[in-house]
Amino acid sequence: EMNEEIGFINKAGEQIFPFSFEEVDEFKNGYCIVKQKGKYGMIRKTGKIIIPLEFDEIKDFSDGLAAIKKNNRYGYFDKSGKQSIECIYETAGDFSEGLAAVVIDGKYGFINKIGEVVITCAYEWAGNFSNGMAQVKKDGKFGIINPKGDYIANAEFDLIFSFSENLALVVKQNKCGYIRKN
């Protein structure tokens, strides 16, 4: 019977990590998500375990933080290997522009990099921030908010597409139109 475990060697052929992983991702910016005995962790190219192999899920770093899942709740680790935000969220999105969408009691909102809720969890869905805007869904309709949680475009659209050349295609009552960024 063949051993199907994965490890790492350097260019000189020297073993950096033993062949003990069930799954490995590719290295991204010097970090790699690995799975051992059913649990995920993260390693560095240097041979150091940066996030312990004890999580049910780990996402790649975004804006300096990686979402982790343990006991059906999400939190975040920083690149130094410190858990910076406790596992208390039902879902955790990627950090973008210093904010991440999270779910508390079934509703989406946004936290900052120290885990403070800065935009109340009041939405049915929320996308990532990009160029100072994030799409949100409230009462079945889509809108766009700024990092303070103020509406740039009220939640009145059936669909909103991404901005391109300062315009976003919107659909409302089976009619299409455009909204301007400003």
Residue frames as a rotation matrix with the C-alpha (Angstrom) as fourth column:
GLU 1
0.585 0.811 0.000 0.00
0.811 -0.585 0.000 0.00
0.000 0.000 -1.000 0.00
MET 2
-0.280 -0.710 0.647 1.37
0.711 -0.606 -0.357 3.39
0.645 0.360 0.674 -1.03
ASN 3
-0.223 0.125 -0.967 1.64
0.786 -0.563 -0.254 6.30
-0.576 -0.817 0.027 1.36
GLU 4
0.149 0.409 0.900 -0.34
0.887 -0.457 0.061 9.18
0.436 0.790 -0.431 -0.16
GLU 5
0.646 0.106 -0.756 0.92
0.592 -0.695 0.408 11.84
-0.482 -0.711 -0.512 2.24
ILE 6
0.598 -0.339 0.726 2.51
0.484 -0.569 -0.664 15.06
0.639 0.749 -0.177 1.03
GLY 7
0.440 -0.524 -0.730 5.54
0.669 -0.351 0.655 16.94
-0.599 -0.776 0.196 2.34
PHE 8
0.992 -0.122 -0.034 7.93
-0.119 -0.801 -0.587 19.64
0.044 0.587 -0.809 1.15
ILE 9
0.259 -0.965 0.028 11.54
0.869 0.245 0.430 19.73
-0.422 -0.088 0.902 0.01
ASN 10
0.463 -0.183 -0.867 13.65
-0.234 -0.969 0.080 22.71
-0.855 0.166 -0.491 -1.03
LYS 11
0.793 -0.146 -0.591 15.54
-0.606 -0.094 -0.790 23.14
0.060 0.985 -0.163 -4.32
ALA 12
-0.277 -0.961 0.007 18.53
-0.938 0.268 -0.220 21.29
0.210 -0.067 -0.975 -2.84
GLY 13
-0.058 0.351 -0.935 16.28
-0.203 0.913 0.355 18.29
0.977 0.210 0.019 -2.13
GLU 14
-0.951 -0.283 -0.121 16.35
0.075 0.169 -0.983 18.80
0.299 -0.944 -0.139 1.65
GLN 15
-0.140 0.947 -0.289 13.13
0.782 0.285 0.554 18.01
0.607 -0.148 -0.781 3.51
ILE 16
-0.745 -0.003 0.667 11.53
-0.259 -0.920 -0.293 21.16
0.615 -0.391 0.685 4.96
PHE 17
-0.060 0.778 0.625 8.31
-0.982 0.065 -0.175 19.48
-0.177 -0.624 0.761 6.15
PRO 18
-0.788 -0.198 0.583 7.81
-0.200 0.978 0.063 15.75
-0.582 -0.067 -0.810 6.71
PHE 19
-0.740 0.550 -0.386 5.53
-0.332 0.200 0.922 13.86
0.584 0.811 0.035 4.33
SER 20
-0.865 0.409 -0.291 2.54
0.469 0.451 -0.759 13.96
-0.180 -0.793 -0.582 6.70
PHE 21
-0.599 0.659 -0.456 -0.07
-0.503 -0.752 -0.426 16.19
-0.623 -0.026 0.782 5.02
GLU 22
-0.176 0.668 0.723 -3.31
0.574 0.667 -0.476 14.90
-0.800 0.331 -0.501 3.47
GLU 23
0.622 0.389 0.679 -3.82
0.773 -0.440 -0.456 18.06
0.121 0.809 -0.575 1.40
VAL 24
-0.340 -0.664 -0.666 -1.72
0.603 -0.697 0.388 21.09
-0.722 -0.269 0.637 0.52
ASP 25
0.869 0.488 -0.087 -2.57
0.285 -0.635 -0.718 24.27
-0.406 0.599 -0.690 -1.31
GLU 26
0.306 -0.799 0.518 -0.03
0.735 -0.147 -0.662 26.19
0.605 0.583 0.542 -3.36
PHE 27
-0.293 -0.470 -0.833 2.25
0.857 -0.515 -0.012 28.70
-0.423 -0.717 0.553 -1.66
LYS 28
0.428 0.415 0.803 0.89
0.655 -0.755 0.041 32.25
0.623 0.508 -0.595 -1.92
ASN 29
0.483 -0.337 0.808 3.12
-0.419 -0.899 -0.124 35.10
0.769 -0.279 -0.575 -0.73
GLY 30
-0.518 -0.847 0.120 5.18
-0.564 0.232 -0.792 32.60
0.643 -0.478 -0.598 1.27
TYR 31
-0.478 0.449 0.754 2.22
-0.722 0.289 -0.629 30.89
-0.501 -0.845 0.186 2.99
CYS 32
-0.634 0.271 -0.724 0.50
-0.412 0.674 0.613 27.56
0.654 0.687 -0.316 2.30
ILE 33
0.149 0.765 0.627 -2.71
-0.984 0.178 0.017 26.03
-0.099 -0.619 0.779 3.71
VAL 34
-0.688 -0.410 -0.599 -2.21
-0.450 0.888 -0.091 22.38
0.569 0.207 -0.796 4.70
LYS 35
0.462 0.847 0.262 -4.42
-0.819 0.294 0.493 19.59
0.341 -0.442 0.830 6.08
GLN 36
-0.659 -0.645 -0.388 -3.32
-0.360 0.723 -0.590 16.92
0.661 -0.249 -0.708 8.53
LYS 37
-0.880 0.349 -0.321 -5.55
0.474 0.670 -0.572 14.41
0.015 -0.655 -0.755 10.36
GLY 38
-0.049 0.973 0.225 -8.65
0.960 -0.016 0.281 16.21
0.277 0.229 -0.933 9.08
LYS 39
0.628 0.237 -0.741 -7.63
0.546 -0.812 0.203 19.65
-0.554 -0.533 -0.640 10.38
TYR 40
0.575 -0.349 0.740 -6.25
0.597 -0.440 -0.671 22.67
0.560 0.828 -0.044 8.55
GLY 41
0.454 -0.512 -0.729 -3.34
0.484 -0.546 0.684 24.92
-0.748 -0.663 -0.001 9.40
MET 42
0.975 -0.198 0.103 -0.92
-0.019 -0.532 -0.847 27.20
0.222 0.823 -0.522 7.58
ILE 43
0.425 -0.902 -0.079 2.81
0.723 0.286 0.629 26.93
-0.544 -0.325 0.774 7.05
ARG 44
0.689 -0.359 -0.629 5.55
-0.523 -0.848 -0.089 29.27
-0.501 0.390 -0.772 5.79
LYS 45
0.805 -0.446 -0.391 8.19
-0.217 0.391 -0.894 28.42
0.552 0.805 0.218 3.21
THR 46
-0.045 -0.879 0.475 10.76
-0.858 -0.209 -0.469 28.62
0.511 -0.429 -0.745 6.01
GLY 47
-0.472 -0.081 -0.878 9.37
0.135 0.977 -0.163 25.43
0.871 -0.196 -0.450 7.55
LYS 48
-0.990 0.133 0.056 7.47
-0.090 -0.261 -0.961 27.14
-0.113 -0.956 0.270 10.35
ILE 49
-0.293 0.956 -0.021 3.83
0.887 0.280 0.366 26.37
0.356 0.088 -0.930 11.22
ILE 50
-0.904 -0.040 0.426 2.20
-0.013 -0.992 -0.123 29.81
0.428 -0.117 0.896 11.34
ILE 51
-0.064 0.918 0.391 -1.40
-0.974 -0.143 0.177 28.71
0.219 -0.369 0.903 12.12
PRO 52
-0.667 -0.267 0.695 -1.75
-0.543 0.813 -0.208 25.48
-0.510 -0.517 -0.688 14.13
LEU 53
-0.754 0.357 -0.552 -3.34
-0.302 0.557 0.773 22.45
0.583 0.750 -0.312 12.44
GLU 54
-0.866 0.465 -0.185 -6.56
0.394 0.407 -0.824 22.58
-0.308 -0.786 -0.536 14.45
PHE 55
-0.492 0.680 -0.544 -9.12
-0.523 -0.730 -0.440 24.30
-0.696 0.068 0.715 12.24
ASP 56
0.068 0.660 0.748 -12.06
0.405 0.667 -0.625 23.05
-0.912 0.345 -0.222 10.14
GLU 57
0.625 0.101 0.774 -11.36
0.768 -0.258 -0.587 25.62
0.140 0.961 -0.239 7.42
ILE 58
-0.045 -0.613 -0.789 -8.80
0.396 -0.736 0.550 28.31
-0.917 -0.287 0.275 6.62
LYS 59
0.889 0.281 0.362 -9.00
0.447 -0.362 -0.818 30.93
-0.099 0.889 -0.448 3.90
ASP 60
-0.009 -0.918 0.396 -6.04
0.895 -0.184 -0.406 32.69
0.446 0.351 0.823 2.28
PHE 61
-0.399 -0.219 -0.890 -4.76
0.665 -0.737 -0.117 35.95
-0.631 -0.639 0.440 3.76
SER 62
0.098 0.398 0.912 -6.61
0.806 -0.569 0.162 39.03
0.584 0.719 -0.376 2.58
ASP 63
0.464 0.014 0.886 -5.57
-0.206 -0.971 0.123 42.48
0.862 -0.240 -0.447 3.74
GLY 64
-0.412 -0.818 0.402 -3.20
-0.635 -0.058 -0.770 40.78
0.653 -0.573 -0.496 6.24
LEU 65
-0.385 0.344 0.857 -5.75
-0.778 0.379 -0.501 38.48
-0.497 -0.859 0.121 7.94
ALA 66
-0.767 0.144 -0.626 -6.87
-0.301 0.780 0.548 34.89
0.567 0.609 -0.555 7.25
ALA 67
0.154 0.893 0.424 -10.35
-0.964 0.042 0.261 33.67
0.215 -0.449 0.867 8.20
ILE 68
-0.880 -0.377 -0.288 -10.37
-0.281 0.904 -0.324 30.43
0.383 -0.204 -0.901 10.20
LYS 69
0.194 0.981 0.022 -13.25
-0.725 0.128 0.676 28.15
0.661 -0.147 0.736 11.24
LYS 70
-0.873 -0.371 -0.318 -13.46
-0.045 0.709 -0.704 26.15
0.486 -0.600 -0.635 14.47
ASN 71
-0.739 0.642 -0.202 -16.54
0.521 0.355 -0.776 24.67
-0.427 -0.679 -0.597 16.15
ASN 72
-0.040 0.771 0.636 -18.74
0.995 -0.028 0.095 26.09
0.091 0.636 -0.766 13.37
ARG 73
0.858 0.236 -0.457 -17.65
0.311 -0.946 0.095 29.67
-0.409 -0.224 -0.885 14.07
TYR 74
0.428 -0.679 0.597 -15.21
0.730 -0.129 -0.671 31.96
0.532 0.723 0.440 12.23
GLY 75
0.749 -0.345 -0.565 -12.45
0.177 -0.718 0.673 34.24
-0.638 -0.605 -0.477 13.40
TYR 76
0.887 -0.457 0.070 -9.14
-0.085 -0.310 -0.947 35.56
0.454 0.834 -0.314 12.02
PHE 77
0.485 -0.851 -0.201 -5.37
0.695 0.235 0.680 35.05
-0.531 -0.469 0.705 12.33
ASP 78
0.810 -0.334 -0.483 -2.73
-0.491 -0.836 -0.245 37.59
-0.322 0.435 -0.841 11.39
LYS 79
0.719 -0.547 -0.429 0.51
-0.245 0.378 -0.893 36.85
0.651 0.747 0.138 9.51
SER 80
-0.246 -0.815 0.525 2.52
-0.867 -0.057 -0.494 36.64
0.433 -0.577 -0.693 12.74
GLY 81
-0.553 0.105 -0.827 0.48
0.142 0.989 0.032 33.57
0.821 -0.100 -0.562 13.71
LYS 82
-0.963 0.257 -0.078 -1.59
0.018 -0.230 -0.973 35.34
-0.268 -0.939 0.217 16.36
GLN 83
-0.292 0.936 0.196 -5.35
0.912 0.211 0.351 34.83
0.287 0.281 -0.916 16.50
SER 84
-0.973 -0.184 0.139 -6.41
0.160 -0.972 -0.171 38.46
0.166 -0.144 0.976 16.25
ILE 85
-0.370 0.917 0.151 -10.20
-0.901 -0.393 0.183 37.98
0.227 -0.068 0.972 16.17
GLU 86
-0.663 0.133 0.737 -12.00
-0.400 0.768 -0.499 35.25
-0.633 -0.626 -0.456 18.14
CYS 87
-0.925 0.356 -0.135 -14.15
0.102 0.573 0.813 32.59
0.367 0.739 -0.566 16.43
ILE 88
-0.657 0.725 -0.205 -17.60
0.155 -0.136 -0.979 34.09
-0.738 -0.675 -0.023 17.06
TYR 89
-0.332 0.514 -0.791 -19.03
-0.814 -0.580 -0.036 34.68
-0.477 0.632 0.610 13.56
GLU 90
0.421 0.601 0.680 -21.37
-0.097 0.775 -0.625 32.41
-0.902 0.197 0.385 11.57
THR 91
0.654 -0.314 0.689 -19.60
0.755 0.201 -0.625 33.39
0.058 0.928 0.368 8.34
ALA 92
0.350 -0.610 -0.711 -16.48
0.113 -0.726 0.678 35.46
-0.930 -0.318 -0.185 7.72
GLY 93
0.954 0.015 0.300 -15.55
0.300 -0.102 -0.949 37.14
0.016 0.995 -0.102 4.45
ASP 94
0.028 -0.980 0.196 -12.23
0.961 -0.028 -0.275 38.39
0.275 0.196 0.941 3.17
PHE 95
0.235 -0.070 -0.969 -10.86
0.469 -0.866 0.176 41.68
-0.851 -0.496 -0.171 4.48
SER 96
-0.143 -0.235 0.962 -10.84
0.945 -0.320 0.063 44.39
0.293 0.918 0.267 1.84
GLU 97
-0.150 -0.006 0.989 -10.13
0.074 -0.997 0.005 48.06
0.986 0.074 0.150 2.47
GLY 98
-0.840 -0.358 0.407 -9.84
-0.356 -0.202 -0.912 47.26
0.409 -0.912 0.042 6.20
LEU 99
-0.187 0.860 0.475 -13.33
-0.912 0.028 -0.410 45.72
-0.366 -0.510 0.779 6.51
ALA 100
-0.966 -0.033 -0.257 -14.76
-0.133 0.914 0.383 42.20
0.223 0.404 -0.887 6.29
ALA 101
-0.019 1.000 -0.008 -18.35
-0.797 -0.010 0.603 41.03
0.603 0.018 0.797 5.95
VAL 102
-0.981 -0.190 -0.043 -19.41
-0.120 0.764 -0.634 38.77
0.153 -0.616 -0.772 8.82
VAL 103
-0.097 0.983 -0.158 -22.67
-0.161 0.142 0.977 37.15
0.982 0.120 0.145 9.91
ILE 104
-0.996 -0.005 0.089 -24.16
-0.089 0.105 -0.990 37.45
-0.005 -0.994 -0.105 13.40
ASP 105
-0.417 0.892 0.173 -27.64
0.014 0.197 -0.980 36.01
-0.909 -0.406 -0.095 14.10
GLY 106
0.024 0.435 0.900 -28.14
0.825 0.500 -0.264 35.33
-0.565 0.749 -0.347 10.38
LYS 107
0.946 0.325 0.010 -27.48
0.283 -0.808 -0.517 38.91
-0.159 0.492 -0.856 9.27
TYR 108
0.158 -0.910 0.382 -24.49
0.936 0.015 -0.352 40.40
0.315 0.414 0.854 7.46
GLY 109
0.987 -0.045 -0.155 -22.53
0.002 -0.955 0.295 43.41
-0.161 -0.292 -0.943 8.64
PHE 110
0.494 -0.864 0.094 -18.89
0.177 -0.006 -0.984 44.52
0.851 0.503 0.150 8.66
ILE 111
0.845 -0.361 -0.395 -16.06
0.411 -0.035 0.911 44.39
-0.343 -0.932 0.119 11.17
ASN 112
0.682 -0.729 -0.061 -12.72
-0.681 -0.602 -0.417 46.19
0.267 0.326 -0.907 11.26
LYS 113
0.152 -0.733 -0.663 -9.34
-0.230 0.626 -0.745 44.51
0.961 0.266 -0.073 11.74
ILE 114
-0.845 -0.401 0.353 -9.68
-0.433 0.127 -0.892 44.43
0.313 -0.907 -0.281 15.53
GLY 115
-0.780 0.541 -0.314 -13.06
0.543 0.835 0.088 42.70
0.310 -0.102 -0.945 15.39
GLU 116
-0.659 0.586 -0.472 -15.30
0.035 -0.602 -0.798 45.69
-0.752 -0.542 0.376 16.15
VAL 117
-0.072 0.726 0.684 -18.63
0.978 0.186 -0.095 45.72
-0.196 0.662 -0.724 14.32
VAL 118
-0.781 -0.292 -0.552 -18.45
0.213 -0.955 0.205 49.01
-0.587 0.043 0.808 12.40
ILE 119
-0.602 0.719 -0.346 -21.47
-0.725 -0.311 0.615 48.46
0.335 0.621 0.709 10.13
THR 120
-0.277 0.563 0.779 -24.39
-0.773 0.351 -0.529 46.84
-0.571 -0.749 0.338 11.96
CYS 121
-0.989 -0.029 0.142 -25.34
0.039 0.890 0.455 43.29
-0.140 0.455 -0.879 11.01
ALA 122
-0.246 0.945 -0.215 -28.66
-0.275 -0.281 -0.919 44.12
-0.929 -0.167 0.329 9.34
TYR 123
-0.115 0.111 -0.987 -28.32
-0.980 -0.173 0.095 42.77
-0.161 0.979 0.129 5.78
GLU 124
0.816 0.446 0.368 -29.41
-0.349 0.888 -0.300 39.54
-0.460 0.117 0.880 4.07
TRP 125
0.567 -0.701 0.433 -26.15
0.821 0.522 -0.231 39.54
-0.064 0.486 0.871 2.10
ALA 126
0.801 -0.385 -0.458 -23.04
-0.312 -0.922 0.229 41.72
-0.511 -0.040 -0.859 1.73
GLY 127
0.795 -0.583 0.167 -20.17
0.452 0.386 -0.804 41.77
0.404 0.715 0.571 -0.75
ASN 128
0.025 -0.887 -0.461 -16.58
0.962 -0.104 0.253 42.90
-0.272 -0.450 0.851 -0.26
PHE 129
0.663 0.089 -0.743 -15.61
0.057 -0.996 -0.068 46.56
-0.746 0.002 -0.666 -0.27
SER 130
-0.141 -0.687 0.713 -14.00
0.955 0.095 0.281 47.81
-0.261 0.720 0.643 -3.46
ASN 131
-0.636 -0.194 0.747 -13.24
0.487 -0.852 0.193 51.45
0.599 0.486 0.637 -4.26
GLY 132
-0.974 0.169 0.153 -15.02
-0.226 -0.631 -0.742 52.52
-0.028 -0.757 0.653 -1.06
MET 133
-0.105 0.988 -0.118 -18.27
-0.986 -0.088 0.140 50.68
0.128 0.131 0.983 -1.87
ALA 134
-0.971 -0.078 0.227 -19.92
-0.107 0.987 -0.120 47.36
-0.215 -0.141 -0.967 -1.03
GLN 135
-0.387 0.881 -0.273 -23.11
-0.464 0.070 0.883 45.84
0.797 0.468 0.381 -2.37
VAL 136
-0.924 0.212 0.319 -25.67
-0.217 0.396 -0.892 44.80
-0.316 -0.893 -0.320 0.23
LYS 137
-0.538 0.818 -0.202 -29.08
0.092 0.295 0.951 43.16
0.838 0.493 -0.235 0.14
LYS 138
-0.946 0.323 -0.026 -31.88
-0.028 -0.161 -0.987 44.27
-0.323 -0.933 0.161 2.45
ASP 139
-0.085 0.996 0.035 -35.57
-0.300 0.007 -0.954 43.31
-0.950 -0.092 0.298 2.28
GLY 140
0.331 0.213 0.919 -34.85
0.589 0.714 -0.378 41.41
-0.737 0.667 0.111 -0.93
LYS 141
0.962 0.017 0.272 -33.39
0.225 -0.609 -0.760 44.43
0.153 0.793 -0.590 -2.73
PHE 142
0.153 -0.987 -0.046 -29.80
0.988 0.154 -0.006 45.41
0.013 -0.044 0.999 -3.53
GLY 143
0.994 0.012 0.107 -28.07
0.011 -1.000 0.003 48.68
0.107 -0.002 -0.994 -2.74
ILE 144
0.150 -0.989 0.010 -24.56
0.607 0.084 -0.790 50.05
0.780 0.125 0.613 -2.27
ILE 145
0.960 0.107 -0.259 -23.07
0.277 -0.498 0.822 51.37
-0.041 -0.861 -0.507 0.97
ASN 146
0.366 -0.876 0.315 -19.90
-0.396 -0.453 -0.799 53.27
0.842 0.167 -0.512 1.86
PRO 147
-0.397 -0.625 -0.673 -17.48
0.309 0.599 -0.739 52.28
0.865 -0.500 -0.045 4.68
LYS 148
-0.896 0.160 0.414 -19.59
-0.436 -0.493 -0.753 54.23
0.084 -0.855 0.512 7.18
GLY 149
-0.731 0.657 0.185 -22.67
0.557 0.731 -0.394 52.17
-0.394 -0.185 -0.900 6.28
ASP 150
-0.157 0.667 -0.728 -24.43
-0.322 -0.732 -0.601 55.04
-0.934 0.141 0.329 4.52
TYR 151
0.361 0.374 0.854 -26.25
0.646 0.561 -0.518 54.23
-0.673 0.739 -0.039 1.29
ILE 152
-0.726 -0.511 -0.461 -24.61
-0.111 -0.574 0.811 55.43
-0.679 0.640 0.360 -1.92
ALA 153
-0.618 0.660 -0.427 -27.45
-0.512 0.074 0.856 53.74
0.597 0.747 0.292 -3.83
ASN 154
-0.185 0.636 0.749 -30.56
-0.947 0.090 -0.310 52.82
-0.264 -0.766 0.585 -1.85
ALA 155
-0.910 -0.076 0.408 -31.53
-0.051 0.996 0.070 49.15
-0.412 0.043 -0.910 -1.53
GLU 156
0.055 0.959 -0.278 -34.23
-0.503 -0.214 -0.838 49.32
-0.863 0.186 0.470 -4.21
PHE 157
-0.067 -0.185 -0.980 -32.77
-0.995 0.085 0.052 47.25
0.074 0.979 -0.190 -7.07
ASP 158
0.907 0.391 0.156 -33.45
-0.390 0.920 -0.040 43.66
-0.159 -0.025 0.987 -8.08
LEU 159
0.561 -0.806 0.188 -29.83
0.821 0.571 0.001 43.40
-0.108 0.154 0.982 -9.31
ILE 160
0.827 -0.456 -0.328 -26.75
-0.464 -0.884 0.060 45.60
-0.317 0.103 -0.943 -9.33
PHE 161
0.752 -0.650 0.106 -23.71
0.593 0.599 -0.538 44.81
0.286 0.468 0.836 -11.44
SER 162
0.097 -0.822 -0.561 -20.17
0.819 -0.255 0.515 46.02
-0.566 -0.510 0.648 -10.73
PHE 163
0.707 0.071 -0.703 -19.13
-0.148 -0.958 -0.245 49.52
-0.691 0.277 -0.667 -11.72
SER 164
-0.056 -0.724 0.687 -17.27
0.905 0.254 0.341 49.92
-0.422 0.641 0.641 -14.99
GLU 165
-0.683 -0.312 0.661 -16.18
0.596 -0.760 0.257 53.34
0.422 0.570 0.705 -16.24
ASN 166
-0.979 0.196 0.059 -18.19
-0.182 -0.706 -0.685 55.00
-0.092 -0.681 0.726 -13.41
LEU 167
-0.132 0.977 -0.166 -21.47
-0.946 -0.074 0.317 53.27
0.297 0.199 0.934 -14.36
ALA 168
-0.906 -0.034 0.421 -23.21
-0.195 0.919 -0.344 50.20
-0.375 -0.394 -0.839 -12.92
LEU 169
-0.568 0.742 -0.354 -25.99
-0.279 0.231 0.932 48.34
0.774 0.629 0.076 -14.67
VAL 170
-0.838 0.396 0.376 -29.07
-0.343 0.153 -0.927 47.99
-0.424 -0.906 0.007 -12.43
VAL 171
-0.665 0.717 -0.210 -32.32
0.195 0.438 0.878 46.08
0.721 0.543 -0.431 -12.80
LYS 172
-0.872 0.488 -0.016 -35.53
-0.138 -0.278 -0.951 47.28
-0.469 -0.827 0.310 -11.18
GLN 173
0.083 0.988 0.129 -39.01
-0.226 0.145 -0.963 45.89
-0.970 0.051 0.236 -11.95
ASN 174
0.296 -0.049 0.954 -37.71
0.705 0.685 -0.184 44.15
-0.644 0.727 0.237 -15.10
LYS 175
0.966 -0.074 0.246 -36.26
0.119 -0.720 -0.684 47.41
0.228 0.690 -0.687 -16.43
CYS 176
0.231 -0.961 -0.150 -32.54
0.970 0.215 0.118 48.02
-0.081 -0.172 0.982 -16.92
GLY 177
0.918 -0.053 0.392 -30.67
0.028 -0.980 -0.199 51.24
0.395 0.194 -0.898 -16.39
TYR 178
-0.035 -0.984 -0.177 -27.41
0.661 0.110 -0.742 52.65
0.749 -0.143 0.647 -15.12
ILE 179
0.953 0.150 -0.263 -26.39
0.297 -0.633 0.715 54.45
-0.059 -0.760 -0.647 -11.96
ARG 180
0.436 -0.823 0.363 -23.37
-0.126 -0.455 -0.881 56.73
0.891 0.338 -0.302 -11.73
LYS 181
-0.097 -0.607 -0.789 -20.61
0.766 0.460 -0.448 56.27
0.635 -0.648 0.421 -9.17
ASN 182
-0.967 -0.252 0.048 -20.87
0.172 -0.776 -0.607 59.81
0.190 -0.578 0.793 -7.80
